[in-house]
């Protein structure tokens, strides 16, 4: 595509914005959305920002039948002086193309995709909430739209971006969560799509999540799909353990999503000279560390919660309370530092922030 012009059609009617205290996650959407089409032989074309609206699609559109879709998730933050910050958005665009490759979806120009996000957020800037901990969630995604029931990569796609104001993840403080280790279901295996951000991965996780939720757990800790003993990730988060002063996180292996917050946590820990190791971790090792009194902290990392402390792990008949069920010092420091940088309340020594004028 040679022309990266974005045509803008401003909405003639404005929606009523919800009050900050009433915000949930992904329930309300802004006035505008971004759309761009792909046609085989023509490439990506017709980039536009239009009024947020339903899509009209053929019932035989391939996304409905073969699940060729990918997405990303990032946020825009309003600072005390009314600037708007994005946090490491170029990493989201890199990961979007990583997912594209795995799902046989044509590559997106990463610089242009980021430009489109900036333009859309700038147009709907007034939707960014102002209360502490709130933000504007940004959802870029691509779906296959060719009307064809043949099992093959689509020749037509839509790349879209929608925005949703979201409330503070921790409404009553950063409280540790209870996690159930999943022994029955499998989320992903190496060689599959586990390291891609595609809808099918989340669909396969719903049954286990539904089951443990009925038992009072917040999330599922997934094990590897072959030997069923190596820790992979927690629901929609990567996971970290502090054992005898060292932070350990499962190494990326082809079935674990490469979290941007995960990478950020690793860089911060190294910056603080806190020992951090990426390697295989078994549940037996975690159980033994807990029995020996060496399991000092556990927490998840992700875009939504940033840092989510784990207060208890349940593995079969074994209940492992971590740090007396309290938020650990490392998790607390990571959360305060990351959110401080994101909201412009702390210095950004890593140049992670991208400002929207």
ABEGO torsion letter per residue (X at the ends): XABABBBBBBBABBBBBBBAAABBBGABBBABBBBBBBBBGAEBBGBBBBBBBBBBBBAABAAAAAGBBBBBBBBBBBBAAGBBBBBGAAAAAAAAAAAAAAAGBBBBBAAAAAAAAAAAAAAAAAABBABBGBBBBBBBBBBBABBBABBBBBABBBBBBBBBBBBBABAAEBBBBBBBBBAABBABBBGBAAABBBAAAAAAAAAAAAAAAAAGBABBBBBBAAAGABBBBBEABBBBBBBGGBBBBBBBAGABBBBAAAAAAAAAAAAAGBBBBBBBBBAAAAAAAAAAGABABBBBBBAAAGBBBBABBBBEABBBBBGGGBBBAAAAAAAAAAAAAAAGABBBAAGABBBBX
